[in-house]
Amino acid sequence: MAEGLFSANRRIVAGMLVNLFSSICIVFINKWIYVHYGFPNMTLTLVHFVVTWLGLYICQRMDIFAPKSLPIRKIVWLALSFCGFVAFTNLSLQNNSIGTYQLAKAMTTPVIILIQTTYYKKTFSTKIKLTLVPITFGVILNSYYDVRFNVLGTVFATLGVLVTSLYQVWVGAKQHELQVNSMQLLYYQAPLSSAFLLCIIPLFEPLTGDGGIFGPWSLPALVTVLFSGVVAFLVNLSIYWIIGNTSAVTYNMFGHFKFCITLTGGYLLFHDPLSLNQALGILCTLAGILSYTHFKLVEQEEGKSRLAQRP
């Protein structure tokens, strides 16, 4: 029994380490691709979608999950929001410092709460709502004092937060409605999203010449792009593994650790400047995120206790 428990814990730790390295690597690899190669954003997003689908196809052939037949019309909007979510977050990374990009993503939580409160009539406790104050204040403080602040980067970060929030709300709703898990849903989403991107890429990005999809890219650039696709797939797979074998709360707590490492790596690898006010903004946002997770955990435990006490 002890040996089985040790083996299970070892697998969970292995899954967390894969998620840790892949989640941090994908940010730095994508930033490297934009800074050093100037690879087109939407095409990079398409590569990620295609590699993710191929990875999921291999997984289902290995019986890691069983695909479920889904009506295309039921996931069209989800697939479109998936395109926007990945494309806008990549554009935010391309046009902002890693610190601003990472902190902007923290605004997803307040926006999700706003969407669920307004359109899904979901209620949240006052304590949860109050944690949104330091998160929002910290993001504003960091952005205001970011010496690389630019309007275009802010627009992409804002759109990224809005579309990501919609996508996350819709994913939860669709999983419940269609009775599927995240891998089964992604197995259909990825090729549909790829098809949408394939149609619009020629309208926004050049096909040939310097910076074009079929441009004269060096072998290191192409290898790096393909590698980023594999890492993106590992991020998706490891998220599913951690949540499936622990809980969403564990994954979020683990996310705070990655948040800190990614910020530190951005300042060390890309020499992003950091002022005292920006550091205060980061600490303020982190305090809000930790408080939010703590109160959610407490509320979940209280909910379980009430259910256990029912006759």
C-alpha positions in Angstrom: 0.0 0.0 0.0 2.8 2.4 1.0 4.6 1.5 -2.2 1.5 2.3 -4.3 1.1 5.6 -2.6 4.7 6.5 -3.2 4.4 5.5 -6.8 1.2 7.7 -7.2 2.9 10.7 -5.5 6.0 10.2 -7.7 3.8 10.4 -10.8 2.1 13.6 -9.5 5.4 15.2 -8.8 6.6 14.2 -12.3 3.5 15.8 -13.8 4.0 19.0 -11.8 7.7 19.2 -12.9 6.7 18.8 -16.6 4.1 21.5 -16.1 6.6 23.8 -14.3 9.3 23.5 -17.0 6.9 23.6 -20.0 4.8 26.6 -18.7 7.9 28.7 -18.0 9.7 27.5 -21.2 6.8 28.4 -23.5 6.8 32.0 -22.4 10.6 32.4 -22.8 10.7 30.4 -26.1 7.9 32.4 -27.7 9.5 35.7 -26.5 12.8 34.5 -28.0 11.1 33.7 -31.3 9.6 37.2 -31.5 12.7 39.1 -30.4 15.4 37.1 -32.4 13.5 35.7 -35.4 10.4 38.0 -35.8 8.3 34.9 -36.7 4.6 35.9 -37.5 2.3 35.6 -34.5 -0.8 33.9 -36.0 1.4 31.4 -37.9 3.1 30.5 -34.6 -0.4 30.1 -33.0 -1.4 27.8 -35.9 1.8 25.6 -35.4 0.8 25.3 -31.7 -2.7 24.2 -32.6 -1.6 21.6 -35.1 1.1 20.1 -32.9 -1.4 20.0 -30.0 -3.9 18.1 -32.1 -1.2 15.7 -33.4 -0.1 15.1 -29.7 -3.7 14.5 -28.7 -4.2 12.1 -31.6 -1.1 10.1 -30.5 -2.5 10.1 -26.9 -5.9 8.7 -28.0 -4.1 6.0 -30.0 -2.2 5.1 -26.9 -5.6 4.9 -25.0 -4.7 7.8 -22.7 -8.2 9.2 -23.3 -11.2 8.2 -25.4 -12.4 10.7 -28.0 -16.1 11.5 -27.9 -18.2 12.5 -31.0 -19.3 16.2 -30.7 -21.5 18.3 -33.0 -19.3 20.9 -34.6 -22.0 23.7 -34.3 -21.8 23.3 -30.5 -18.2 24.2 -30.3 -17.8 26.8 -33.1 -17.8 29.8 -30.7 -15.5 28.0 -28.3 -13.0 27.3 -31.2 -13.1 30.9 -32.3 -12.5 32.1 -28.7 -9.6 29.6 -28.5 -8.0 31.3 -31.5 -8.4 34.7 -29.9 -7.2 33.6 -26.5 -3.9 32.2 -27.9 -3.3 34.8 -30.6 -4.0 37.8 -28.3 -1.9 36.5 -25.4 1.0 35.8 -27.8 0.6 39.4 -29.2 0.6 40.7 -25.7 3.9 38.8 -25.0 5.3 40.1 -28.3 4.5 43.8 -27.5 5.0 43.9 -23.7 7.7 43.1 -21.2 7.4 39.7 -19.6 6.5 41.3 -16.3 3.6 43.3 -17.8 2.4 40.3 -19.9 2.4 38.0 -16.8 0.7 40.5 -14.5 -2.0 41.3 -17.2 -2.9 37.6 -17.2 -3.7 37.9 -13.4 -6.7 40.2 -14.5 -8.4 37.1 -15.9 -9.7 36.2 -12.4 -11.6 39.5 -11.8 -13.0 39.4 -15.4 -14.2 35.8 -15.0 -16.0 36.8 -11.7 -17.6 39.8 -13.5 -18.8 37.6 -16.4 -20.1 34.8 -14.1 -21.9 37.4 -11.8 -23.4 39.4 -14.7 -24.4 36.6 -17.2 -24.5 33.4 -15.2 -26.0 34.9 -11.9 -23.3 33.2 -9.9 -22.6 34.7 -6.4 -19.3 35.3 -4.7 -18.6 36.1 -1.1 -17.5 39.6 -0.1 -14.0 38.3 0.9 -13.5 36.9 -2.6 -14.6 40.2 -4.2 -12.3 42.2 -1.9 -9.2 40.2 -3.1 -9.8 41.6 -6.6 -8.9 45.1 -5.3 -5.1 44.4 -4.7 -5.0 42.2 -7.9 -6.3 45.1 -10.1 -4.4 47.8 -8.2 -1.1 45.9 -8.6 -1.6 45.4 -12.4 -2.4 49.1 -12.9 0.6 50.1 -10.8 3.0 47.9 -12.7 1.6 48.9 -16.1 1.7 52.7 -15.3 5.4 52.5 -14.2 6.6 50.1 -16.9 9.2 52.1 -18.9 8.3 49.9 -22.0 4.6 50.8 -21.7 3.0 51.1 -25.1 -0.6 51.6 -26.2 -0.6 48.7 -28.7 0.7 46.3 -26.0 -2.0 47.4 -23.6 -4.7 46.9 -26.2 -3.5 43.3 -26.9 -3.2 42.6 -23.2 -6.7 43.8 -22.6 -8.2 41.8 -25.5 -6.2 38.8 -24.3 -7.7 39.0 -20.8 -11.3 39.5 -22.1 -11.1 36.6 -24.7 -9.2 34.3 -22.2 -11.9 34.9 -19.6 -14.7 34.2 -22.0 -12.9 31.0 -23.2 -12.4 29.7 -19.6 -16.0 30.4 -18.7 -17.2 28.7 -21.9 -14.9 25.7 -21.5 -16.4 25.0 -18.1 -20.0 25.4 -19.4 -19.3 23.2 -22.5 -17.7 20.5 -20.5 -20.8 20.3 -18.3 -23.2 20.6 -21.3 -21.5 18.0 -23.5 -20.3 15.8 -20.6 -16.7 15.7 -21.8 -13.3 16.3 -20.2 -10.8 19.0 -21.3 -8.8 16.6 -23.5 -11.9 15.4 -25.4 -13.0 19.0 -25.9 -9.5 20.1 -27.0 -9.3 17.2 -29.5 -12.1 18.8 -31.5 -11.3 22.4 -30.7 -7.7 22.3 -32.0 -8.4 21.3 -35.6 -11.4 23.5 -35.9 -9.4 26.5 -34.5 -6.6 25.6 -37.0 -9.1 25.7 -39.9 -10.3 29.2 -38.8 -6.7 30.5 -38.5 -5.8 29.0 -41.9 -8.5 31.1 -43.5 -7.6 34.4 -41.9 -3.7 34.2 -41.8 -3.3 35.3 -45.4 -5.3 38.5 -44.7 -3.0 39.6 -41.8 0.4 38.1 -42.4 2.6 38.0 -45.6 2.9 34.6 -47.3 6.3 35.1 -48.9 9.4 37.3 -48.4 11.0 38.4 -45.2 8.7 37.8 -42.2 6.3 35.7 -44.4 5.1 32.2 -43.6 7.0 30.7 -46.5 9.9 33.2 -46.1 13.6 32.3 -46.0 13.6 31.1 -42.4 16.8 29.6 -41.0 16.9 26.0 -39.7 17.4 27.2 -36.1 14.3 29.4 -36.4 12.1 26.5 -37.8 13.4 24.1 -35.1 12.7 26.6 -32.4 9.1 27.1 -33.7 8.4 23.4 -33.8 9.9 22.9 -30.4 7.6 25.7 -29.0 4.7 23.7 -30.5 5.7 20.6 -28.6 6.2 22.6 -25.4 2.7 24.1 -25.9 1.2 20.6 -26.1 3.1 19.5 -22.9 1.6 22.5 -21.1 -2.0 21.5 -22.1 -1.3 17.8 -21.3 0.3 18.5 -17.9 -2.6 20.9 -16.8 -5.0 18.0 -17.5 -2.8 15.6 -15.6 -2.4 17.8 -12.5 -6.1 18.7 -12.2 -7.1 15.1 -12.9 -4.8 13.7 -10.2 -4.9 16.5 -7.6 -7.4 19.4 -7.8 -7.8 22.8 -9.5 -6.8 24.5 -6.2 -3.5 22.6 -6.2 -2.9 23.6 -9.8 -3.6 27.3 -8.9 -1.3 27.2 -5.9 1.4 25.7 -8.1 0.6 28.5 -10.6 1.7 31.2 -8.1 5.2 29.6 -7.9 5.4 29.6 -11.7 4.2 33.2 -11.7 7.2 34.3 -9.5 9.8 32.2 -11.5 8.5 33.6 -14.9 8.7 37.2 -13.7 12.2 36.7 -12.3 13.3 34.9 -15.5 12.0 37.8 -17.6 14.1 40.3 -15.7 17.2 38.1 -15.9 17.0 36.8 -19.4 15.6 39.7 -21.3 16.9 42.5 -19.0 13.4 43.9 -18.5 13.8 47.0 -16.3 12.1 46.9 -12.9 11.3 50.0 -10.8 10.4 50.1 -7.1 6.8 51.0 -8.0 6.6 48.0 -10.4 8.0 45.7 -7.7 5.3 47.0 -5.3 2.6 46.4 -8.0 3.9 42.8 -8.5 3.8 42.1 -4.7 0.3 43.7 -4.4 -1.0 41.5 -7.2 0.6 38.4 -5.8 -0.9 39.1 -2.3 -4.3 39.4 -4.0 -3.9 36.1 -5.9 -2.7 34.2 -2.7 -5.7 35.7 -0.7 -8.1 34.7 -3.4 -6.8 31.1 -3.5 -6.9 30.9 0.3 -10.5 32.1 0.6 -11.6 29.8 -2.3 -9.9 26.8 -0.5 -11.6 27.6 2.8 -15.0 28.0 1.1 -14.6 24.7 -0.7 -13.7 22.9 2.6 -16.7 24.5 4.3 -19.0 23.3 1.5 -17.6 19.8 1.8 -18.2 19.8 5.6 -21.8 21.0 5.1 -22.5 18.2 2.6 -20.9 15.6 4.9 -23.1 16.7 7.9 -26.4 16.3 5.9 -28.4 13.3 7.0 
